[in-house]
Amino acid sequence: DESNGIEQLESIDDKGFQEELMGIVGNADSDSLLNEKHILQVRDIDGWNEEEVQLKSCERPQRLRESISVLDHQKYGVVWLNGRYESQASSRGALLADDMGLGKTLQVLVFLLLRRERMEHEGIKLKPDLIVAPVVLLDNWLDEMEKFFSQLPNFLTLHGNVIHSLRQPGCGYGQEYRGKPRVTLDIEPIQSAEVVLTTYETVRDYQYSLGQVEWATIVADEAQRVKNPMTLSSLALRAMKADFRIACTATPIENSLIDLWSISDFAVPGLLGTQKDFKESYCNTERSNMQALRQMIRPTVLRRMKQEILKDLPEKVERKVEIPLSSTQWERYIDVIRSLGNGPMQSGIMLKILHRLRDICSCLLDDEEELSNDKILSQNSKLTQLMNIVDSIASAGEKVIVFTDRKAWQRVIAKLIEEKYSVPVAIINGDVPGVTRSKGISRKILIDLFRGRQGFGALVLSPVAAGYGITVTEANHVIHFSRLWNPAKEDQATDRAYRIGQEKKVQVYYLISTAPQRQMVTFDERLDELLSKKRQLAGDVLVPSQLLEVHANDFATLFEDIEK
């Protein structure tokens, strides 16, 4: 969790790649798909081509609470999933790639319950559904089920103590796994459940047991977890037997087109051929077959963007707050610059220097335990400005999320706010368990406390740990104290507050340290410039996250300016 987002990844030629990827995963035109009567034109779905499907009241799951409103785009998603399920083609799976905050979880749960109710009505023998998610999202899925349904499905959370209660030592095909006798699970309770909720690690470790179960539908939440086709989790999940498969992810392509192949090979096995053939056809430098790939996956992918769908979402105002470095910070910054010397730098040295400049621009903490609050603030102008912004938020009785990745900075920010406003400030980073245990804290407990507190409140989050699974629409202020090197991930952090359920105007603050009297361009200023350029690319098309990463070499002009 201490990572600052710097990754040395193989570069991809930006020119042409943007155009080639354009439309691979098309955005749905909501106006042409939905009208006031919820009549949907479902196109490109085998067996449903150009057929009108009306969402009638009977197609609302009986167990769905009356208070739950299914939005138009979510209704379309349910109908689209059902169309994929009833398709007569061999490629029956689906990739639900909606933008974050559009309610993929609700769409999937409504689809699963509708299918189950219809099969019960038709007297068809029911099989269990399997939902696979990162461990930090297990509580979220359980919360959503309780929130959406008046009568919960018979579900089994296959994790922790439940796994231990089902283990059968010595019943494992006489093989060894990781140097130990293989342990299998008693699959009878699994087969009798309606919905089984588990993790990618459990599928990996108990693939022989889970592979004996015939599943109705397998849902892979945050499906980018299987983007590497050779990981044990990816291999195990793709080997499961199921009538239908759904991959849910807002980022179907993170590093390269192989991500898309791997996720598609889970959702729609065989659609894109073998990995070898796919590489030869689509991953070469010319990428001449992009149109063919686009047409091939179009029927199996549904992607809508928040700005196109949520017309009633409150305004989001983004502000860049420029703050001159304190005298102490400026002295440290100049010392680092003077140590550079002349001549070219090796990439490793450049990266180390960039780390140091980034730290100075954000927060100096020579001895965190010994420094008083006043001393910390006097040395760090960005922290002082942060507290000024928090002052105005507290005066309005509103709530704020502060994003920063360094754990030391998280502790200091929480301490400053707690002691000034006499409110508890939770920190959520990689050290906080994602699942509620019998004792101790979890992300869910901390967020629930934050949500339930009246008036002003503050939450300090790691943008890495908060990449998914957290919804905090009670906060309408977001402060990026330090910034990741990828605008898409930064926007994902902001979307913890800016999503369905937000009722207030959202204020987003980007804190940028500048040189006194603008004597030179600082690290923060150069990073902001690079992120702005990358963000424009991310907003236009679906591109690999790798293409959006800011790399050390992108800062070359920073050092050129210094030499001048």
N, C-alpha and C positions, 0 to 999 in steps of 0.2 A: 504493500500500500504506500510505500515511500516513493514509488516511481513518480517522476514528474512528467511522464508522458513521452519521454524521448525514446524513440525506437529506431534503431538502424536497420531499415528494411530495404530490400532490393527496390530500386527506383523503377518507375514505369514512365514511359514517355507520355507526358501530358497531352501533347498535340495529337489530335486525331482520336485519342482514346475516349475523350468526352463525347465526340460525335458518334463513335462506334457503339458506345454503351447506351446512347440515347434511345429510350423506348424499349430496351430489353425487358424491363419490367414496367409496363405502361401504367399510367395513372388513370383511374376511372373518372369519367366525366359525370359527376353526380347529377347534373341537370338532366342528362339524357337517360339516366338510369332510374330516377325516382320522380314520381309526381305526387300530387296531394293525396291520391288514393292508394299510394304505395303499389302502383303497377310497375313492375320491373321488366325491362328488356334484358334478358340474360343471353349474352352473345358469347360465341367461341367456346361453348360448353357442349361436348359431344352428347347428342340426344336432346339438348334443350335449345339448340340454335334458333334464335329469333322467336322463341316461344314466350308468351306473356305469362307471368306468374303473379297471382294476386295474393298478398299476405292477408289471410282471413283471420278472424279472431280465434278460430279453432287451432290455428297454427302457432298459438302462443302456448308454451308449456304449461300444463295445469299446475305444476309446482312452482312456477315463477310468481313471485310476490306481486300483488296488484300495484304496489307503490313503485315498482321498477319500470322505468320507461325505456323501451328499446328504440333507439334513434333510427332514422331512416337508413343511414349508411350501414348500421349494424343489422337491420332487417335484410338489407341486400346481401350482406356478408353471409347471413344464415342461409338464405335462399341459394346463394352461389355455392356454398359448401354442400348443401343438399344436392344441387345439380351435379357437382363433381362426384358425390357418393353414388348417385343413380346413373351415372354415365355407363354406357355399355362398352366403352373402350377399355383396353387393358390398362391405360394410364389413368387410374381413378383417383389418385391422391391429389393433395392441394398444398400450395405454399401461400399462406396468409401473411402478406408482407406489409400490412398497414403501418403507417407512421405511429410512433409512440403516442399514447394518450387517446387513441381512437376506440379503445375497448375491445381488443382482440379476445381477452379472456371471456367477456360476456358473450361474444359471438360464438365462441367455441362451446361454452357450457350450454347455451340455448340450443345449438345444433345437436349436441349429444343427448340432451334430455328429450328433444323432439323426436329424434330417431328412436330412442328407447320407448317412448310412449306409443309411437306408431307401430313398432314391432310387437309390443304387448297387446295392442288392440287387434293386430292381425294374427296373434297366436304364434308368432315366430319365436323359436328358442333364442334366448338372449345370451350374449357373451359379454364379458367385462370390457370396459374401456380402460386404457392405460394413459395416464398423463405423466410425462417425464419433464422435470424442471430442475434448475439449479437449486441446491439445498436452501439458499436464502429466500426462495420464493414459495416454499411449501406452506408457510403460514399465510402468505398472500392468497394462495388458491383456496385454502380452507376458509379464510375470511370472506372471499368472494362468494363461495357457495352458500355460506350462512346469510350473507347480505342479499343474495338474489332469490333464494328458494325458501318457500315456507315449509316445505318438507324436504329434508336433505336426502340425497340418494344414499344408498348403502355403500359407503366408500371406506376404503382401507388405505391408511397412510403407511406405506411400506418404508419405514425409516426407524432408526434407533432401536428402542426396546421391542417394537413390533417384529423387526427382523430377527432379533435374538430369540423371541418366543416361537418363531417358525423354523428355526435352524434345525437341521437333521445331520449331525456329525456322522461321518462314515458312510453316507449314502451317495457317493459321488462318482460313479462310473470307474472307480479304481484309479483315478488320475490324481495328479497333484497340481495345485495352483499356487504360484508364487512360493514354491518350496514347501507347502503344507498340504495335508490331505484336503481334497475338495469338500466343501460343505454345501449341501443343497437346502432348499426350502420346502416346507410342506405347502403344496400349491392348492390344496382343497379350499382353504379360506380365501385365497386369491381368486380362484375360479368362481366362488359364490358371491363375490362383491360385484356391485354395479360399476363402481369407479375405483381404480387403484391409482394412488398418487405416490410417485417415487422420484428418485434422483438419477442422474446420469451415472453416478458412481455405483449405485445399487444395480442398475442394468448391467454395468460392466462386470461387477463382482459375482452376480447371480444369474448370468445369462443362460446357463444350462437349465435352471429352474424356470425362469420366466419364459424361456423359449419353448417350454412344453405347453404353455397356455395359448389357446386360440383367442386372440383379442378381436373385438369388434372394430374399435378405432384406437390407434396410437397417436397421441398428440405430443409433439416435441416442442416445448416452450423454450424461448431463447435458443432457437435451433442452430444459431451460429456456433453452439457448443459442439456440433458435429461437423464443422466446416473442414476439419482435417480428416480425410477419409481413412487414414491409417491409424488413428487412435483406437484404443480398445473400446472406449465408449461408443465411438462412431460405428465400428464394426459390429459390436454387440447389438446396438439398436437397429441397424439395418437388417440384422439376421432374424428379428422377431417376426412372428406370423400374425398378420392382421388383415381384416377385410378392407380397411381404409386407413390412410395416414394423413396427418396434418402437421406441417412444419410452420411454426409461428416465429417470425423474427422481423424486426424493423430494419435489419441490416443483413440482407441475404448475401451481399458481396462485401467482405471486409478487406481481404488482402489480395485476392486474385480471382479469376473466373473458376478456379478449381473449387472455391468455396461454394459457388452456385451448383457445380456438378455434384458435390458431396451431399448438400442439403436436398437437392432434387432427387438424388439416388435413394435417399431415405423416403421422401414423400411419394415419388413416382418412380419406383425402381425400373431401370432400363430405358427411361425416356430419353436420356442424353447419351446412351450407349456406354461403352466401357470408358474408364478413365483414360486409357491410352489413346483410344480413338478421339475422345473429346479434346485432349491436349493437342493432338495433331491437327484437328479441324479448327479449333477456336483459340488456342493459346499461343499460336505462332506470332511472330512479329508483325505480319501483314494483317492478321485478323480479317481476312477477306470474306469470311462466312458469317459475319455478325447478323446480317438480315435473316439468314436461315435459322440461326440460334434464336433470334427474337420471335420468329414465327413458331418455332417448335415449343417454346415454353409459355407462350402467351395464354393458351387455354388453362394452364395449371396455376397461374399466379394472379393474385389480387392484391393491388397496392393502391391505397389512397393516402393523400397527404393532408395533414391537419389544416393547413391554410386554405385548402380547397373544399373541405368538408364542413368544418366547424365555423360557419359564418357568424354565429352568435357568440363565439368566444370573446371575452373582453379584450380590450386593447393591451398590447405588450409594448412598453416603452423601454428602449435600451439606451443607456447613458454611459459614455466613456468619461471617467473622472480622472483627470490628470493631476498628479501630485508631485511637486518637486522633492527630490531626495533630501533628507536631513543632512546637516553638516557631517555628522558621523558616517552616515551611509555614503555620502559623496567622497569622503576621504578614502573609505575602503574601496569604493568603485575605482577611483583614480589609481590606487595602489595596484589593483589587479591589472589595469590597463598598462601601467608603466612596466609591469613584469613581463609583458608580452615579448618585448624585443622586436627585432626586425626579421624579415624573411618569412617564408611560408610556415604554417603550423601543421603538424600531423593531426589527423582527424581525432585521435584520442585526446590529444592535448586541447584541441579546440572544444571538444565536448566538455571536458573538465572545466575550462574557463567559462563556458556558457552556463554550466551548473552554478558556478560561483557568482557570476553576475546576476543570475536569476534570484539566488538567495539574498543577495544584497538589496536588490530592488524590492523584495517582498518584506523580509523581516530579519533583523540582526538579533541573535540570542547567544551571547557569549557564555552566559551562565544563567540558564532559565530559572533555577531555584533561588539564586541569590538576588536577582534583579527585582526591584520594586516595580509596581505598576507605572508610577510616574517616570521612572528611569526608562522602562521599556518604551513608553509612549514618546518620550523626548528623543530617543534614538531612531524611532521608526515612524516616519511621516505617513506611511500608508496605513498603519494601525490607527494613528490619530484620526485620519480621514474616515476610516471605517467606523470609529466610535461616533464621529459627527453624524454620519448617515444613520447609524443605529439610534442616536438621540431623537432624530425626527420621526423615525418609525415608532419608537417607544411613546413619544408624545401623542401620536395618532392612535395608539392602542392596537397596532397591527403586528403582524408576525413576519419574521425574516429567516431566510436560509443563507448561511455563509458557506461557500465552497472553498476549500483549500486542501492540498494533498499532503503537506508535511505534518506529521503528528505533533511535533513541537509547536507549530503555529496553531494547530487546532486547540491544543491545551491552553495556550496563552489567550487566544480569542475568547474561548469559553470562560476562562477565569476573569477576564476584564469585564465581560458582559454580566456575569453572575454577580460580581462584587459591586458593580455600579448600580444595577437595577434590582438586586435581591430576587432574582428568578433563577430557577435551575436551567442550565443549558446543557443539553445532551450532545455527545460527540458520537457520530456513527462513522466508523471506518472498518477496515478489514479485521480488527480485533473483536468486533461486536458480533456475536453469533446471529445467524440468520433465522434460526429456529428456536422457538420458545422451549425451554427445558424446565424441569421441575423446580429448579432454583436458579437464581441469577437473572440477568437481563437478556434482552434480545432486541433486534431492530424494531420488531412490532411493538413491544412494550414501550420503548422510548418514543416512538412516533405517536402511539396512542395517547401517551401523557402530554405530548406537545399539542396534539389536536384538541384534547379536552380542556386545556388550560384557557381560561377567559383572558381577553386583553392581550397585552404584549407578550411575545415569546420569541425565542431564538433557538435555532438548531444549527450545529456545525457539522457539515458533511464532507466526507472525502468524495470528490467527483468520480473516483474510480469505483468505490464501494457503492455509490448511489447510481451507477449506470443503469440499473434496472430494478424493478420490484418495489420502488418507493413512490407513493403518491402523497403529496403534502399540499393539497390545494387550499388548506387553511392559511398558508403563507402566501402573501402577494408581493413580497420583496425578495429578490435574489441578488446576492453580492458575490462576485467572483474575485476573491482576494488574490489568489494566484491562479494561473491559467494552464490548462493542459495544452499540448501541442497539436491538437486535432479539433477543429471547430465542430465537427459532428458530435463528438463526445461531450464537448462543452454545451452544445445545445440540448443534448440528452439530459444533462444535469439540470439545466433550466426547466426542462419539461417535467421535472418532478412537481413543479407548482403550476406550470402553464399547460393545462390539459382539461379534459372533460371534468366538470365539477367546479372549476374556478369561476367565481362570481364577481371578482374585483379586478380592476386594472392592475396588471403586473408590472412592477418596476424592476428592471435588471441593470445592475451597476457593474461595470468593468473597471477595476482600479489599475491605473497605469502610472508607474513612476517615471518622472522626467528629470533631466539634468537641471541644476540651478541655472537660470538665465539661458536655458536652451543651448548650453555650450557644446553639446553633442547629442546624437541620437542614442537613447539608452536601449538596453536589452528589451525592456517592456514595450517600448514604442515599436521596435522592429518586429517583435513577436505579434503585436496587435496588427501591424500592417500585413504580415504574412497570413495570419488567421483570417483577416478580412478578404483577402484574395481567394484563399481556399474555400471560404464560406460561400462565395459567389458560385463556385463550381459545384459545391454540394447542393446548393439550392436549385440548380438548373437540371441536374440529372442524377440518376442513381449511379454512383461510382464507388469503386472499392475504397474502403477507409484508408488503405495504404496510400492511395493517391492524394488523400487529404492531409496526411501527416506532414508536419513541419520537421525538417531534418537539420542537422547541424550545418551542413553546407549552405543552407538557405540564409545563414547569417553572415555569409562572406562579405556582403556590403557593409555590415556593421563594423567589421574590422578595417575595411577600406576607409570608412569615414573617420575612424580613430586615427589611422595613419596620416590622413590629411590634416 
